[in-house]
Every structure is written in structure tokens, then in C-alpha cells.
């Protein structure tokens, strides 16, 4: 049974069964756009988008191309980026213009980013001058900047207004956002000086001045601030919204928590994919596209694997003397690799959230050293006991004991040093760190194990 609840008189379904998707697919095949349109109207836009995402690519194309079907702008916004980019290819310029006219500026810009240059100019020329200027200005900023995620619809009033004037203005002005939590207070130069929650306005006498109930504005976000930094700012200070200012500190837009939630989600997904070496891969990408994106990463891993093998070959004589070393060697390298990747994941996340700074860098290095020592001793004892019970060889147990400690310590240290070094070189640590950490820990694991073995044998 489907879990259902009501939000704004729209059914919100948390899961859709295959039978319902099949019904929609059948209605697409029979060109029954009326049924689909009415069904989507009964749902929350996010759920309608979820259905579209679950359709096969061919069915999505046929749905969008149905003559009497027009995708709701709110549904379109809820689609994931890859499906959104796919559907844009099926939409006419007039359909895209219709969608853009019914969206806030930040959502409109996100759609225009997926339109090719030729159609983009046609679409912009069909928009009202005010909207066209706002979108062109937004597109002029870097893709990862605050200006790309801010909305230009906001509520701002002069500091000398009374609460009564503000309430009358909010009721009569039709160009204000449909929903807003905070009202920005600006000076005579349109520079933000404070904010007032809309609920506070409703609870304050009409003759009170807005300047007397406002909270001073602490957070002014420059238009060119990286959106990841914006996300960290919202997360650290639990902001609901914040004003965006130009180079002259004039108010030009606002960013809300829902926009930031999307940014944080995208950044987290991006870091996870990059650590795995698959970049910006989408589930809708074709086989050749996915293969191409993974190829360079796998090729680099192949070369580093040969490097590790070359180090092993330096100890060929030692391995020949005691073949059992070859059996146990992967254990040390594997443990070192896992320990290094654990530290790497934590470090990359700390760098992304600005938790790792110059002030606490040495402290964290020392902490990782201690973790390496502690884990090294624990797993060295476990490993040496197993080897002793297995092979009844105290020298072999001592070899794996020493090498396990060395490998775990070095793995932890390089798990933090590699991403920090790459960050200083302006290289995204999420992209390149794992291959270097894996190679270093493999080499150290092999060299320490075989080196100690060569010393004893």
C-alpha cells in the first residue's frame, strides 16, 4: 500500500509501484495526455517529477512531445539535472519560454544553463525585457557563484518606514515573492542594514518603525562567492535566508535555505563520485560516455599498479627464499589502503566544510599519527597471532607485526597530507587524492613487509 499524505491539497507519494508506472506508460502510448495531466495535477510536483524520471527515455520523449501535454514548470524544476537536460532537447522554444516565465530567477537560470547557445538567444529574446536582463546578468557570473543560485525576487523596504506602511506595501505590491520569511531593511543607497522576520511584523504595532525591530545584518554574501562557501555559511549559522550584494554592497538578491540544501546535496554527491573516479557521471549517460569518463582514472590506476609491482620485484630474492611472504603481502597492503582511504574521506570532507585550517592542521596530523599507532598495534597483534597459529613461525609473526604498524601509521599520515597538498596546489583533492593515497599505501605496505622480511631472511 502506498504511503500518502496531504500537503497543500496535493497527494505526496513516497513510493510508486510498477503497476502505476505501467499505467502512465500505456496512456502515453495511447496519446491520452488528459489523463496524465489530470493525474499530475493531483500530485505534489516532486512526485510527478519522480514518475517522469522512472519512465524509459523513449517514453519520456513521447510524453513531452504529446500535442496536448504541457509540463508544469513546478514539476520541471523538481526533475534531476540529467533528466532535465534530456527533456529540454524535446521542448520547443515557446515551451521553454512558458516555463521560464512561471519560475523564480534562480530556477530559470538553472534551466537556461542546459540550453544550447542558439536556442538560448531565441528564448531570451522572447522574454520580457526585465526578465531577460535579470537572466543575462545571472548568466554572466561564474557557474559556481552565489549569483547563480540567488533569486532576484525579494522583499526590501526603507529603514524609516513604519510597520503599518510595510504591511500595506506587502498587501498591495504584486511583484513580491509568493513566499518569504524575512524582510530586508535597506538604507538610502539600497545597502542592506538589517532583517525583520515577517512574523515579527505581524505582531508589532503599526506605528512602530521597522528600524526599531530589525536585527542588524551580519551576513552579506558577495555575488561572486563560491556556492559551496555559501552552503557552509548557512550550515554553520543556521540561516533561513541571506542577502546577496554586488561589489558596491547594494542588495541584488537573496539566497534561501532550500537553494542551499540543493547545493550541499550536489556537492556531497560530487565529492563521493570524484573519490570513486567517476566524475560527474549521471545514471542517464550512455555506455560510451560512462566508459570515457572512467577510462583516464582506470588508466592512471593501472600505471600506479605497475609501480607497486616494480617495488615488489626488487624483493624477488626474498620472496623466493620464503614463498609464504607472497601469501601474506596483500594483507598488509590492503589494511594500509583501507586505513588511508578512511583518513582521506574524512580529510576531503573537512576541507570542503573548512573545518581543517592552519590553526588545527598540526593537531590533526598528530591525531592521525596516534590513530595509526593505535590501530597499527591492535591489528598487528591480531595479524601476528593468526600467522603464528597458521604457520607456527615466530619470525613470520614478527615480520607482519612490524610491517602492519609501519603501514597503518604511514597510511593515516598520507591520508591527510595528500589532499591538503593538492588543495594548496589548487587541485581538487576529491578528484586526485585517492589514486595517490592508494599507490603510496600499497608501495609502503609492500616495501615495509618485504623489507622487514629481507632483514630477517
C-alpha positions in Angstrom: 0.0 0.0 0.0 1.4 3.4 -1.0 2.1 5.8 1.8 0.2 9.0 1.2 -0.3 12.3 3.0 -1.7 15.7 2.1 0.4 18.8 1.6 -1.3 21.9 0.1 -4.1 19.6 -1.1 -1.6 17.7 -3.2 -1.1 14.0 -2.7 2.5 13.2 -1.8 3.5 9.6 -2.6 6.7 8.4 -1.1 6.9 5.4 -3.5 5.4 4.4 -6.8 4.6 0.8 -7.8 5.5 -0.6 -11.1 1.8 -1.1 -12.0 1.2 2.7 -11.8 4.2 3.5 -13.9 2.9 0.9 -16.4 -0.5 2.7 -16.5 1.3 6.0 -17.3 3.3 4.3 -20.0 0.1 2.8 -21.5 -1.5 6.3 -21.5 1.5 7.7 -23.3 1.2 5.0 -26.0 -2.5 5.8 -26.4 -1.8 9.6 -26.6 -4.1 10.1 -23.5 -2.5 13.4 -22.4 -5.6 14.4 -20.5 -5.3 11.5 -18.1 -1.6 12.2 -17.4 -2.2 16.0 -17.0 -5.0 15.5 -14.5 -3.0 12.8 -12.6 -0.1 15.1 -12.3 -2.3 18.0 -11.0 -3.4 15.7 -8.2 0.1 15.1 -7.1 2.9 17.1 -5.5 5.2 18.4 -8.2 8.1 16.4 -6.8 6.1 13.2 -7.1 5.1 14.0 -10.7 8.8 14.5 -11.5 9.6 11.2 -9.8 7.2 9.4 -12.2 8.8 11.1 -15.2 12.3 10.1 -14.0 11.1 6.5 -13.7 9.9 6.3 -17.3 12.2 4.9 -20.0 13.9 7.5 -22.1 11.7 6.8 -25.1 8.5 7.1 -23.1 9.8 10.4 -21.6 10.4 11.7 -25.2 6.9 10.6 -26.3 5.3 12.2 -23.2 6.9 15.6 -23.8 6.0 15.5 -27.5 2.3 14.8 -26.9 0.5 17.7 -28.5 -1.9 18.4 -25.6 0.6 17.8 -22.8 2.4 20.7 -21.2 4.8 20.0 -18.4 4.1 22.1 -15.3 7.0 24.5 -14.5 7.0 23.3 -10.9 7.3 19.7 -12.0 10.1 20.6 -14.3 12.1 22.2 -11.5 11.9 19.1 -9.4 13.5 16.8 -12.1 17.1 15.8 -11.5 19.6 17.6 -13.7 20.3 14.8 -16.2 16.6 14.2 -16.9 16.0 18.0 -17.0 18.8 18.4 -19.6 17.3 15.5 -21.6 13.8 16.9 -21.7 15.0 20.4 -22.7 16.1 18.8 -26.0 12.5 17.8 -26.7 10.8 21.1 -25.8 10.1 23.9 -28.3 11.5 27.4 -27.6 7.9 28.5 -26.9 7.5 25.8 -24.2 10.8 26.8 -22.5 9.7 30.4 -22.5 6.4 29.5 -20.9 8.3 27.6 -18.2 10.8 30.4 -17.5 8.0 33.0 -17.2 6.5 31.0 -14.3 9.7 30.4 -12.3 11.8 32.4 -10.0 15.0 33.7 -11.4 17.4 31.2 -9.8 15.3 28.2 -11.2 15.1 29.9 -14.6 18.9 30.4 -14.8 19.4 26.7 -13.9 17.2 25.8 -16.9 18.9 28.1 -19.3 22.3 26.6 -18.4 21.2 23.4 -20.2 20.0 25.2 -23.4 22.4 25.4 -26.3 23.6 28.9 -27.3 21.5 29.2 -30.5 18.2 28.4 -28.8 19.2 30.4 -25.7 19.3 33.6 -27.7 16.0 32.9 -29.2 14.4 32.2 -25.9 15.9 35.3 -24.2 14.6 37.5 -27.0 11.1 36.2 -26.4 11.1 37.1 -22.7 10.1 40.5 -21.2 13.0 43.0 -21.1 13.1 42.9 -17.2 13.3 39.1 -17.1 15.8 39.0 -20.0 18.1 41.5 -18.2 18.0 39.6 -14.9 18.8 36.2 -16.6 21.6 37.7 -18.7 23.1 39.2 -15.7 22.9 36.0 -13.8 24.5 34.0 -16.6 27.4 36.5 -16.7 28.6 35.2 -13.3 30.7 32.1 -12.8 28.7 28.8 -12.8 29.6 28.0 -9.1 29.0 31.5 -7.8 26.3 32.8 -5.4 24.7 34.8 -8.2 23.7 31.6 -10.0 21.7 30.3 -7.1 20.2 33.6 -5.8 16.7 34.7 -6.6 16.2 38.3 -7.7 12.7 38.4 -6.2 12.9 39.6 -2.6 11.2 42.0 -0.2 13.2 45.1 0.8 11.9 48.3 2.5 13.5 51.6 3.7 14.6 51.7 7.3 12.4 54.8 8.1 9.1 53.0 7.2 6.6 52.1 9.9 5.2 48.7 10.4 1.9 49.9 9.0 3.5 51.2 5.8 5.3 47.9 5.4 2.1 45.8 5.9 0.2 47.9 3.3 3.1 47.6 0.9 3.2 43.9 1.3 -0.5 43.6 0.6 -0.6 45.9 -2.4 2.6 45.0 -4.3 2.0 42.2 -6.7 5.7 41.9 -7.7 6.8 40.5 -4.4 7.8 36.8 -4.0 4.9 34.5 -3.2 6.6 33.3 0.0 9.3 34.9 2.1 10.4 34.5 5.7 12.4 37.7 6.1 12.1 41.3 5.1 15.4 43.1 4.2 15.9 46.7 5.6 17.9 48.9 3.3 19.4 52.4 3.6 19.1 55.3 1.1 21.7 53.6 -1.1 19.9 50.3 -1.1 22.5 48.7 1.0 21.1 46.1 3.4 21.4 47.1 7.1 19.1 44.6 8.8 16.4 42.0 8.6 13.0 41.5 10.2 11.1 38.2 10.3 7.7 38.5 8.6 6.0 37.1 11.7 7.5 39.9 13.8 6.0 42.5 11.6 2.5 41.0 12.1 3.0 41.1 15.9 4.2 44.7 16.2 2.0 47.8 16.4 1.5 49.7 13.1 3.1 52.9 14.3 6.5 51.3 15.2 9.5 52.0 13.0 10.9 49.0 11.1 14.4 50.1 12.2 13.5 49.6 15.8 12.6 45.9 15.4 15.2 44.9 12.9 18.2 42.7 13.5 21.5 44.0 12.2 22.6 42.2 9.0 25.7 40.2 9.7 26.0 38.1 6.7 26.3 39.8 3.3 27.1 37.3 0.5 29.1 38.7 -2.4 27.7 37.8 -5.8 30.9 36.0 -6.7 31.2 33.9 -3.5 31.6 30.2 -4.3 28.3 28.5 -3.7 30.0 25.8 -1.6 31.1 28.6 0.8 27.6 29.9 0.8 26.4 26.4 1.8 29.0 26.3 4.7 27.8 29.7 5.8 24.2 28.6 6.0 25.1 25.4 7.7 27.4 27.0 10.3 25.0 29.8 11.3 21.6 28.0 10.7 20.4 30.7 8.3 17.0 30.7 6.7 17.9 33.3 4.1 20.7 35.8 3.4 21.0 38.8 1.2 23.4 38.9 -1.8 25.2 42.1 -2.6 27.1 43.4 -5.6 30.6 45.0 -5.5 29.1 48.2 -4.1 27.3 46.3 -1.3 23.9 47.0 -2.9 21.2 44.4 -2.4 20.7 42.4 -5.7 19.1 39.2 -4.5 18.6 36.6 -1.8 19.5 33.0 -1.2 17.2 30.8 0.8 17.8 27.6 2.7 16.1 25.4 0.1 18.6 26.6 -2.5 21.5 25.8 -0.2 20.1 22.4 0.6 20.3 21.6 -3.1 23.9 22.9 -3.3 25.1 20.8 -0.3 23.4 17.7 -1.7 25.1 18.3 -5.1 28.5 18.9 -3.6 28.2 15.8 -1.4 27.3 13.7 -4.4 30.1 15.3 -6.5 32.7 14.5 -3.9 31.6 10.9 -3.5 31.7 10.4 -7.3 35.1 12.0 -7.7 36.6 10.0 -4.9 35.5 6.9 -6.8 36.9 8.4 -10.1 33.7 8.7 -12.0 33.4 12.5 -12.1 30.0 14.0 -13.0 28.5 10.7 -14.2 24.7 10.6 -14.4 22.6 7.5 -14.5 21.1 8.5 -17.9 24.6 8.7 -19.5 25.2 6.2 -22.3 27.7 3.3 -22.2 30.3 5.1 -24.3 30.1 8.3 -22.3 30.5 6.4 -19.0 33.4 4.4 -20.4 35.1 7.5 -21.5 34.8 9.2 -18.1 36.1 6.2 -16.2 38.9 5.4 -18.7 41.5 8.1 -17.6 41.1 7.2 -13.9 41.5 3.5 -14.5 44.5 4.1 -16.8 46.2 6.1 -14.0 45.4 3.3 -11.6 47.0 0.8 -14.0 50.2 2.7 -14.1 50.3 3.0 -10.3 49.7 -0.7 -10.0 52.7 -1.4 -12.2 54.7 1.0 -10.0 53.7 -1.0 -6.9 54.6 -4.3 -8.8 58.0 -2.9 -9.7 58.7 -2.3 -6.0 57.7 -5.9 -5.3 60.1 -7.1 -8.0 63.0 -5.5 -6.1 62.4 -8.2 -3.4 62.2 -11.2 -5.7 65.0 -13.0 -4.0 63.4 -12.6 -0.6 60.1 -14.0 -1.9 61.9 -16.9 -3.4 63.6 -17.7 -0.1 60.2 -17.7 1.7 57.2 -18.1 -0.6 54.8 -17.6 2.2 55.6 -13.9 2.2 53.7 -13.6 -1.1 50.6 -15.1 0.6 50.6 -12.6 3.4 51.8 -9.5 1.5 48.3 -8.4 0.3 47.0 -8.4 3.9 49.4 -5.6 4.9 48.8 -3.6 1.7 45.0 -4.0 2.0 44.9 -2.8 5.6 47.1 0.2 4.8 44.9 1.1 1.8 41.7 0.9 3.8 43.2 3.0 6.7 44.5 5.6 4.2 41.1 5.9 2.5 39.3 6.3 5.8 41.6 9.2 6.7 41.3 10.6 3.1 37.5 10.6 3.2 37.4 12.5 6.5 40.1 15.0 5.3 38.3 15.7 2.0 35.1 16.4 3.8 36.9 18.6 6.4 38.5 20.6 3.6 35.1 21.0 1.9 33.5 22.3 5.0 36.5 24.4 6.0 36.9 22.5 9.3 40.5 21.8 8.6 42.5 25.0 8.9 46.1 26.2 9.6 45.2 26.5 13.2 44.3 22.9 13.8 46.4 21.3 11.0 49.3 20.2 13.2 46.8 18.9 15.8 45.0 16.8 13.2 48.3 15.4 11.9 49.3 14.3 15.4 45.8 12.8 15.9 46.1 10.8 12.7 49.6 9.6 13.8 48.1 8.4 17.1 45.2 6.7 15.4 47.7 5.0 13.1 49.8 3.8 16.1 46.8 2.6 18.0 45.2 0.8 15.0 48.6 -0.5 14.0 49.2 -2.1 17.3 45.7 -3.6 17.5 45.8 -5.1 14.1 49.4 -6.1 14.3 48.6 -8.2 17.4 45.6 -9.8 15.7 47.5 -10.5 12.5 50.6 -11.8 14.2 48.5 -14.2 16.4 46.7 -15.5 13.3 50.0 -16.0 11.4 51.6 -17.8 14.4 48.6 -20.2 14.7 48.6 -20.7 11.0 52.3 -21.1 10.2 53.8 -21.8 13.6 56.7 -19.3 12.7 57.6 -16.6 15.3 59.8 -14.8 12.8 57.0 -14.5 10.3 54.7 -13.3 13.0 57.2 -10.6 14.0 57.6 -9.5 10.4 53.8 -8.9 9.9 53.6 -7.3 13.3 56.3 -4.6 12.5 55.1 -4.0 8.9 51.5 -3.7 10.0 52.4 -0.9 12.5 54.5 1.0 9.9 51.9 0.7 7.2 49.0 1.9 9.3 50.9 4.9 10.6 52.1 6.0 7.2 48.7 5.3 5.6 47.0 7.7 8.1 49.6 10.4 7.6 49.4 10.3 3.8 45.6 10.2 4.0 45.7 13.7 5.4 48.9 15.0 3.7 48.0 14.2 0.1 44.6 16.0 -0.1 46.0 19.0 1.9 49.0 19.3 -0.5 46.7 19.0 -3.6 44.5 21.7 -2.1 47.5 24.0 -1.8 48.3 23.3 -5.4 44.7 24.4 -6.4 43.9 20.8 -7.4 40.6 19.4 -6.3 41.5 16.9 -3.6 38.4 14.9 -4.2 39.5 14.2 -7.8 43.1 13.1 -7.4 43.7 12.1 -3.8 42.5 8.5 -3.8 44.8 7.3 -6.5 47.9 8.8 -4.8 46.9 7.6 -1.4 46.2 4.1 -2.7 49.6 3.9 -4.5 51.5 5.2 -1.6 49.9 2.8 0.9 50.4 -0.1 -1.5 54.1 0.7 -2.0 54.7 1.4 1.7 52.8 -1.8 2.6 54.8 -4.0 0.2 58.2 -2.3 1.0 57.7 -2.5 4.7 56.6 -6.1 4.7 59.2 -7.3 2.2 61.9 -5.0 3.6 61.5 -6.4 7.1 61.3 -9.9 5.7 64.6 -9.3 3.8 66.2 -8.2 7.0 65.3 -11.4 8.8 65.9 -13.7 5.9 
